[in-house]
Structure formats: structure tokens, C-alpha cells
Amino acid sequence: MSCFKMEPVLSSADLDRIEDAAIRILGEIGLQVPNPGILEALSHKAGLQVNGERVTFDRAAILEILPQVKGCAGYDTHVLAGGYASNFMDPATDEIRPGTVEDLISQVKIMEALGVGVVAPIVVMDIQGPMQEIRMERLTHEYARKSYGSSQITHIVSAEAGLEMSELVGRPHGLELWTDSPLKMNGNCLKMAWGLRHLKPKIRIAGMPTIGMSSPLSMFATFAQSVAECLGSMAVMKFAGFDDVSFRIDAFDCYTVDMKSANPLVNGPEYLRMLIISNEIARRYGIKNPPGKCLMTTSQRPDAQAAAEKAGQCMAAALTGADHFMAAGMLGMSESFSPIQLIIDLEIIKFIDAFTRPFELEKDPMIDLLKEVGPGGLFMDQDSTVSGMRDFYWKPDLFVYNALFSWVAEGAKSTTDRAKEVLAAIKVSDEPVVSPEVSAELDRIEKHYSAKLAAL
């Protein structure tokens, strides 16, 4: 956790105004809830009005839910790598191509060796349909201890398989429930949750308004819409009978857009401003340590733009108290995964950790030592310097501090050249991290749900 912190951008009065506007939105506009079973369950609840697929909420109904609101506990890792990119940047050739099962396994093994958290970094394009999601879930759990599965689930069968696999290996599990901004709950997410309600799944809620695209070009209006979508979705699921409902760690993130291309953005100064304020809102609703979702870039290769965007955004997020950093290794937003970029991203985080590490002034001003060395002297040969330098100075693993002559003498290597060397030196295990018995059970689960899919 950072010892340097920015002052909050929003006052408690600002947060109250956002919440009040959100409650008004839910009372006057409401949410679209495209699921007949859930609508039927809500139609009998006091304080809710169901009109077709539209559900509005009395203020009292939202205030009833607020004490039950909770954020997720967070990740058990400082850095989360990956993010289901459909392309893989091959470190041997620099070619960007569709990802494969072999690529997924190799990259998960590298992440495990590096000790970072893993969400499936690559979508396996040599498998199609929901089977793709089941295979990604299995392999991520099989080869990484800090695994978060395939994350992107679109089918009820692969969702059930994912719940069973993650529970088997003792990893966080649940169903993601997204809002299709503005103010519409995702029908497919609702279908999976309602269809699997007998399993009593954990539900994790998140919105994703994009300012100027799926929310008004107004920070106040966008934040109010974000809170309305998250609180309203929480109310829908709680009143529909789901017990374990919480927000995703990035539930209140709001996104930006390139107005020329209409590409949603998770980078740039506007997104970073939104992220800092979104994190302040998230803390109000029980997310104690919101993430720095800031290792994203629109650059398609490991270059100066990628480094500038990632480093600047991570530093600012750390200064606001973020201690989880997401999407290491990602390029082109989430289009491609690069293991070279992963190595560079980890060095960026180490740099930021070194800057934000706790410190306190020493008790001894060392005046006697200063007298001994005297004016114009040097301290490099002093015992206190030799014994303390490793704690005081950060020693980079990738970046270099060489002067030009030394850099040339060592081969004039670029940062990406050195990253390739670091990557090649990583020792990975070919064996799954789970026991043979668990591996066999994962195989059984995959085959069972594959057969279920084939029968549909």
C-alpha cells in the first residue's frame, strides 16, 4: 500500500449527491430486466414496480438494500496478468496471430513461475463455442495456483462447469452479472444466473458505462448512472432470492471512448481521471481496495506508447491507494497478449512499488559520521552505506542505469531485447500445479460438460 497518497477528489457531499441522483434514476427510470423468471419473482415484492421488462424502485427499497451491499474481498495477488485476448504475440517471431491451446498452456506456466495471478490470457481460437470456455477454465486452474479461470463465460453449461472446477481447486468462483449500459441488465448473464439458481451461486455485479457513448458526456451523470446500475442490479438479485451477491472489484469503473473510431478505451488521461473517482465511489460501497485497472494500452506492440500509458496510469492509481494491478501483458486494449509486454509490465510495477514503499525518517542524523568524512568527502566506502544500500536503492531486473559506453559494451540492447532474455531464462514446470487426482477430476468435469453441450 502506498505511503504517498493523493487527497480524495470527491467530498462526502459529492458522494451523497451521486447516490441521491442514482436513487432518483432507479425510481424514475429503473432498470430493464430481460428475464421472465426474475420478473415474476420481483412482481410480488413491496417497493418495486414491474412494467413489462422495466423495474422501478421506491427509495425505501433501495435504502433497504444498502446495508446488505458488499464489495468482493479482492484478489490474492498484487498483479493479475492476462485477460482473454484473441491474439498472441509470439516472442520468437514478433508475429501477432490467433492464440491456441498450446499458447495458453505455455503462458499460464510462465505466469505461475512469475508468481502473478492468472486470468486466462489467451482465447484458444483452435476450439470454438462454449467448449472453448470450458477448456480455458480447466487449463488455467490446472497450471496456476493463483488462477481466476477463463473469466469470460457466455453459456450456461460452461458456467456450470466453471463453478464446479473452481470450487474443486479452491479458487474464487461465481457468476459475473454485467449491465448493458444504459440501465439494462445483461439478458444472457441473467439467464445463466436464473438457470443455475439451484446451485446457489455467488453473483458478482459490475456496470460499464462509457462516457459519451452509453452514458451522457458528463462525469456527474455517468457516475450517477454507474451507481444506479450497480445498486439496482444488487437490488434485483437480492429481491429475486439470491443470497450471496456482491460487487466485482472493478464494479464501478466507467470507461471512455475515442470519438473518431468509437473504440471504447481503458487508457488515456480521461479514463484515468474516471478510474480515480470510480475507486473513491467503490470504497463507499464496500470495495476496500479497488484495483488499478491500468495496465491496458491501445498500442499494438511493446513500445514507448505502451510503456508511457501503463507506467503513468499505474503510478496515479498507486497514489490513490490501489494495490491490485490488472491486465499485465495486454496490448491493443485486450486484442493481443504479449509475454514480452508482461515482463516489461512487471518491471513497471516493481518500479512503482519501490517508489511507494513505506518509509520513516531515521532517528540518527549521523552528524558524527558527517564530521568524520568532512566537507568534500565521499560516503560510498562507509559501513553504513555498504550495509544499507540494498534496502535503500531499488535494483531493477530489466531496466538499466548504464552510461552510453557501458550500454554499448554490453551489446546496446533495447528494453525488448532484454525482456526476451529475461523471458527465456524463466524456469517453468511442465507438471500441473494440482495433484494427479484433481487433474483427473478436472478432466472428468470437462468431458461431462462437453457431452452435455453435444447433446443440446
C-alpha positions in Angstrom: 0.0 0.0 0.0 1.4 3.4 -1.0 2.9 5.6 1.7 2.3 8.6 -0.6 -1.4 9.3 -1.3 -3.4 11.9 -3.2 -6.2 13.7 -1.5 -9.6 12.4 -2.4 -11.1 14.1 -5.4 -14.7 13.8 -4.2 -16.0 15.1 -0.9 -18.6 13.1 1.2 -21.1 15.7 0.0 -20.2 14.8 -3.6 -20.7 11.1 -2.9 -24.0 11.8 -1.3 -25.2 13.8 -4.4 -24.2 10.9 -6.7 -26.0 8.4 -4.6 -29.1 10.6 -4.4 -29.1 11.0 -8.2 -28.7 7.2 -8.6 -31.7 6.6 -6.4 -33.7 9.1 -8.4 -32.7 7.3 -11.6 -33.9 4.0 -10.2 -37.2 5.5 -9.1 -38.0 7.5 -12.3 -36.4 5.3 -15.0 -35.5 2.0 -13.4 -33.7 -1.0 -14.9 -34.6 -3.2 -17.8 -34.6 -6.8 -16.6 -34.9 -9.2 -19.6 -35.7 -12.4 -17.7 -39.3 -13.7 -17.2 -38.4 -15.8 -14.1 -36.8 -12.9 -12.3 -39.5 -10.5 -13.3 -42.1 -12.9 -11.8 -40.1 -13.1 -8.6 -39.9 -9.3 -8.4 -43.6 -8.7 -9.1 -44.5 -9.8 -5.6 -42.0 -7.5 -3.8 -43.1 -4.4 -2.0 -41.4 -1.2 -3.2 -40.8 -2.5 -6.7 -42.9 -1.8 -9.7 -42.7 -4.2 -12.7 -44.0 -2.8 -16.1 -43.1 -5.2 -18.9 -39.3 -5.7 -18.5 -38.9 -2.4 -16.7 -38.5 -2.4 -13.0 -38.5 0.8 -10.9 -37.7 1.1 -7.2 -39.1 3.1 -4.4 -36.4 5.0 -2.4 -37.3 2.8 0.6 -36.5 -0.4 -1.3 -33.0 0.9 -2.2 -32.4 2.0 1.3 -33.4 -1.4 2.5 -30.7 -3.0 0.2 -27.9 -0.5 1.1 -27.0 -2.2 4.4 -26.7 -5.5 2.6 -24.3 -4.1 -0.1 -20.8 -5.6 -0.1 -17.8 -5.5 -2.3 -15.7 -8.5 -3.1 -12.7 -9.3 -1.0 -10.2 -8.5 -3.7 -7.5 -10.5 -5.4 -5.0 -12.6 -3.5 -2.3 -11.3 -5.8 -0.6 -7.9 -6.4 -0.6 -8.3 -10.2 -3.2 -10.0 -12.3 -1.9 -11.0 -15.8 -3.8 -11.7 -18.9 -7.4 -11.0 -20.0 -8.7 -13.3 -22.7 -7.0 -11.8 -25.8 -7.9 -13.5 -29.0 -4.4 -12.9 -30.4 -0.9 -13.9 -29.2 2.3 -12.0 -29.9 4.9 -14.8 -30.4 8.1 -13.7 -28.6 10.3 -15.7 -31.0 9.0 -14.1 -34.2 7.1 -10.9 -33.0 4.2 -12.3 -35.2 0.7 -11.5 -33.9 -1.6 -14.4 -34.6 -4.6 -16.2 -33.2 -4.0 -17.9 -29.9 -4.0 -21.7 -29.4 -4.4 -24.2 -26.6 -0.6 -24.6 -26.7 -0.1 -20.9 -26.3 -2.5 -20.7 -23.4 -0.7 -23.5 -21.5 2.8 -22.0 -22.1 1.7 -18.6 -20.9 -0.1 -19.8 -17.8 3.1 -21.8 -16.9 5.1 -18.6 -17.2 2.7 -16.7 -15.0 2.8 -19.4 -12.4 6.6 -19.3 -12.4 6.5 -15.5 -12.0 4.0 -15.8 -9.1 1.4 -13.5 -10.6 -2.4 -14.0 -10.6 -3.8 -15.5 -13.8 -7.0 -14.9 -15.7 -6.8 -16.9 -19.0 -4.5 -14.6 -21.1 -5.5 -16.1 -24.4 -8.7 -17.2 -26.0 -8.0 -20.6 -27.6 -9.1 -20.0 -31.2 -8.4 -23.6 -32.2 -11.5 -24.5 -30.2 -14.9 -23.0 -30.9 -18.1 -22.3 -28.9 -18.6 -23.0 -25.2 -16.1 -25.8 -25.2 -13.5 -23.1 -25.7 -14.5 -21.6 -22.3 -14.5 -24.9 -20.5 -11.0 -25.8 -21.8 -9.7 -22.3 -20.8 -11.2 -22.7 -17.3 -9.6 -26.1 -16.9 -6.1 -25.3 -18.1 -5.9 -22.1 -16.1 -6.8 -23.9 -12.9 -4.6 -26.9 -13.8 -1.4 -24.9 -14.3 -1.7 -21.9 -12.0 -2.2 -21.7 -8.2 -3.5 -18.1 -8.3 -6.0 -18.8 -11.0 -9.2 -16.9 -11.8 -10.3 -19.2 -14.6 -11.4 -18.2 -18.1 -13.5 -15.3 -16.7 -15.5 -14.7 -19.9 -18.4 -17.1 -19.7 -21.2 -16.9 -22.3 -23.1 -20.3 -21.9 -25.0 -21.8 -19.0 -23.2 -25.2 -19.5 -19.7 -23.7 -19.4 -20.8 -21.5 -16.5 -21.8 -24.6 -14.5 -18.6 -26.3 -15.5 -16.6 -23.3 -14.4 -18.4 -23.2 -11.0 -17.6 -26.9 -10.4 -13.9 -26.6 -11.5 -13.1 -23.5 -9.5 -14.8 -25.0 -6.4 -12.8 -28.2 -6.8 -9.4 -26.4 -6.8 -10.5 -24.0 -4.0 -10.4 -20.8 -6.1 -12.8 -17.8 -6.1 -15.9 -18.7 -8.1 -19.2 -17.2 -9.1 -21.2 -15.8 -11.9 -20.5 -12.4 -13.5 -23.5 -10.1 -13.9 -22.9 -7.2 -16.2 -25.1 -4.2 -17.1 -25.5 -3.3 -20.7 -25.4 0.4 -20.2 -27.5 2.4 -20.1 -29.7 0.8 -17.4 -30.3 -2.7 -18.9 -29.2 -5.9 -17.1 -27.5 -8.3 -19.5 -30.0 -10.9 -20.5 -27.5 -13.8 -21.0 -26.0 -13.2 -17.6 -29.5 -13.2 -16.0 -30.3 -16.4 -18.0 -27.3 -18.2 -16.6 -27.9 -17.0 -13.0 -31.6 -17.9 -13.0 -30.9 -21.2 -14.7 -28.3 -22.2 -12.1 -30.1 -20.7 -9.0 -30.5 -24.2 -7.6 -26.7 -24.2 -7.1 -26.9 -21.0 -5.0 -24.1 -19.4 -7.0 -22.2 -16.3 -5.9 -23.2 -13.4 -8.0 -20.7 -10.7 -8.9 -22.1 -7.4 -10.2 -20.5 -4.8 -12.4 -21.6 -1.9 -14.7 -19.6 -0.5 -17.6 -21.0 2.9 -18.7 -18.9 4.6 -21.4 -19.0 8.4 -21.1 -20.3 10.0 -24.3 -21.4 6.6 -25.7 -23.6 4.6 -23.3 -23.8 7.4 -20.7 -24.1 11.2 -21.0 -20.9 13.3 -21.7 -21.0 14.4 -18.0 -18.9 13.0 -15.2 -21.7 13.6 -12.6 -24.3 11.9 -14.8 -22.0 9.0 -15.7 -21.1 8.3 -12.1 -24.8 8.5 -11.0 -25.7 6.1 -13.8 -22.9 3.7 -12.7 -24.1 3.7 -9.1 -27.7 3.3 -10.3 -26.8 0.3 -12.4 -24.8 -1.4 -9.7 -27.2 -0.7 -6.8 -30.2 -1.6 -9.0 -28.7 -4.8 -10.1 -27.9 -5.6 -6.5 -31.5 -5.0 -5.5 -32.9 -7.1 -8.4 -30.8 -10.1 -7.4 -31.4 -9.8 -3.7 -35.1 -9.4 -4.1 -35.1 -12.3 -6.6 -33.8 -14.6 -3.8 -30.1 -14.7 -4.4 -28.2 -14.7 -1.1 -24.5 -14.2 -2.0 -24.5 -11.1 -4.1 -21.6 -8.6 -4.2 -19.8 -6.2 -6.5 -16.9 -7.2 -8.7 -13.7 -5.5 -7.5 -14.0 -3.2 -10.6 -17.8 -2.8 -10.4 -17.9 1.0 -10.6 -15.4 1.5 -13.3 -16.5 3.9 -16.0 -15.0 3.9 -19.5 -14.1 6.4 -22.2 -14.2 6.3 -25.9 -12.3 7.5 -28.9 -14.8 9.8 -30.7 -13.1 9.3 -34.1 -13.2 5.5 -34.2 -15.9 4.8 -31.5 -13.5 2.4 -29.8 -14.1 2.1 -26.0 -10.9 2.9 -24.2 -9.4 1.7 -20.9 -6.4 4.0 -21.1 -5.6 7.7 -21.6 -5.9 10.7 -19.3 -9.7 10.8 -19.4 -10.0 7.2 -18.4 -7.5 7.6 -15.6 -9.5 10.6 -14.2 -12.6 8.4 -14.3 -10.8 5.5 -12.7 -9.6 7.5 -9.7 -13.1 8.8 -9.0 -14.7 5.4 -9.6 -12.4 3.9 -7.0 -13.5 6.5 -4.5 -17.1 5.6 -5.2 -16.2 1.9 -4.9 -14.8 2.3 -1.4 -18.2 3.8 -0.3 -19.9 0.6 -1.3 -17.6 -1.8 0.4 -14.7 -2.4 -2.1 -11.9 -1.5 0.3 -9.1 -1.9 -2.1 -10.2 -1.2 -5.7 -7.8 -2.2 -8.4 -5.6 -0.2 -10.7 -7.2 -1.5 -13.9 -4.5 0.4 -15.7 -2.1 -2.0 -17.5 -4.0 -1.5 -20.7 -2.8 0.3 -23.8 -4.1 1.0 -27.3 -0.6 0.3 -28.6 -0.3 -2.9 -30.6 3.3 -3.6 -29.7 5.6 -3.2 -26.7 6.8 0.3 -27.4 7.1 3.8 -26.0 3.3 4.4 -26.0 2.6 1.2 -24.2 5.2 2.0 -21.5 4.1 5.6 -21.1 0.4 4.7 -20.8 0.9 1.8 -18.4 3.5 3.5 -16.2 1.6 6.8 -15.9 -1.7 5.1 -15.2 -0.3 2.6 -12.6 1.6 5.4 -10.8 -1.5 7.5 -10.5 -3.6 4.5 -9.4 -1.0 3.6 -6.7 -1.1 7.1 -5.4 -4.8 6.7 -4.8 -4.3 3.6 -2.8 -4.6 0.8 -5.4 -2.7 -2.4 -4.6 -4.1 -4.7 -7.3 -2.9 -4.1 -10.8 -4.8 -5.8 -13.7 -4.2 -6.8 -17.3 -0.4 -7.3 -17.4 0.8 -8.3 -20.8 -2.1 -6.9 -22.7 -1.8 -4.9 -25.9 -4.3 -3.2 -28.2 -6.7 -2.9 -25.3 -7.4 -6.6 -24.9 -6.9 -7.7 -28.5 -3.4 -9.3 -28.0 -1.3 -10.8 -25.3 2.5 -10.4 -25.3 4.8 -12.2 -22.9 7.4 -9.6 -23.7 5.0 -6.9 -22.5 4.2 -9.0 -19.4 7.9 -8.8 -18.4 8.0 -5.1 -19.0 4.7 -4.6 -17.1 6.1 -6.4 -14.1 9.2 -4.2 -14.1 6.9 -1.1 -14.2 5.0 -2.4 -11.1 8.3 -3.1 -9.3 9.4 0.5 -10.1 6.1 1.9 -8.6 6.3 -0.4 -5.6 9.8 0.9 -4.9 8.6 4.5 -5.0 5.5 3.9 -2.9 7.1 1.6 -0.3 6.7 2.8 3.4 9.4 4.9 4.9 10.2 6.9 8.0 12.9 9.3 8.9 15.8 7.6 10.7 16.3 8.5 14.4 20.0 9.3 13.9 21.0 12.2 11.8 24.6 10.8 11.6 26.3 14.1 12.5 29.3 12.2 13.9 29.7 10.4 10.5 29.4 13.7 8.7 32.1 15.2 10.9 34.4 12.2 10.2 34.1 12.4 6.4 34.2 16.1 6.4 33.5 18.7 3.7 34.1 17.4 0.2 34.4 13.8 1.3 32.6 10.7 0.0 30.4 8.2 1.8 30.5 5.3 -0.7 33.1 3.3 1.4 31.3 3.8 4.7 30.0 0.7 6.5 26.5 2.3 6.8 26.4 2.8 3.0 27.6 -0.7 2.2 25.1 -2.3 4.7 22.1 -0.2 3.8 22.4 0.3 0.1 20.4 -2.8 -0.9 17.5 -1.7 1.2 17.6 1.9 0.1 18.2 1.5 -3.6 15.9 -0.4 -5.9 17.8 -2.9 -8.2 16.0 -3.3 -11.5 15.7 -6.6 -13.1 15.1 -5.3 -16.6 15.8 -1.5 -16.8 19.4 -0.4 -17.0 21.2 2.6 -15.4 24.3 2.3 -17.6 26.1 5.2 -19.2 26.4 5.1 -23.0 29.9 3.4 -23.1 28.8 0.6 -20.7 25.5 0.1 -22.6 27.3 -0.2 -25.9 29.9 -2.5 -24.4 27.1 -4.8 -23.2 25.6 -5.1 -26.6 23.4 -2.0 -27.0 20.3 -4.0 -26.2 16.9 -2.5 -26.2 14.4 -3.0 -23.4 12.5 -5.5 -25.5 15.8 -7.4 -26.2 16.5 -7.7 -22.5 12.9 -8.6 -21.8 13.3 -11.5 -24.3 16.4 -12.7 -22.4 14.5 -12.5 -19.1 11.6 -14.4 -20.6 13.9 -17.1 -22.0 15.6 -17.6 -18.6 12.3 -18.3 -16.7 12.2 -21.9 -15.5 8.8 -23.3 -15.8 7.4 -26.6 -14.7 5.8 -28.9 -17.2 3.7 -30.5 -14.5 0.2 -29.3 -13.4 0.1 -27.5 -10.0 -2.8 -29.7 -8.9 -2.5 -33.3 -7.7 -3.0 -36.2 -10.2 -6.3 -36.9 -8.5 -7.5 -33.3 -9.0 -6.2 -33.2 -12.6 -8.2 -36.4 -13.3 -11.3 -34.8 -11.8 -10.9 -31.7 -13.9 -10.7 -34.0 -16.9 -13.9 -35.8 -15.8 -15.7 -32.4 -15.4 -14.6 -31.2 -18.8 -15.7 -34.4 -20.5 -19.1 -34.4 -18.6 -20.0 -30.9 -19.7 -18.6 -31.4 -23.2 -21.1 -34.3 -23.6 -23.8 -32.1 -22.2 -23.1 -29.5 -24.8 -23.0 -32.1 -27.6 -26.5 -33.3 -26.5 -28.0 -29.8 -26.8 
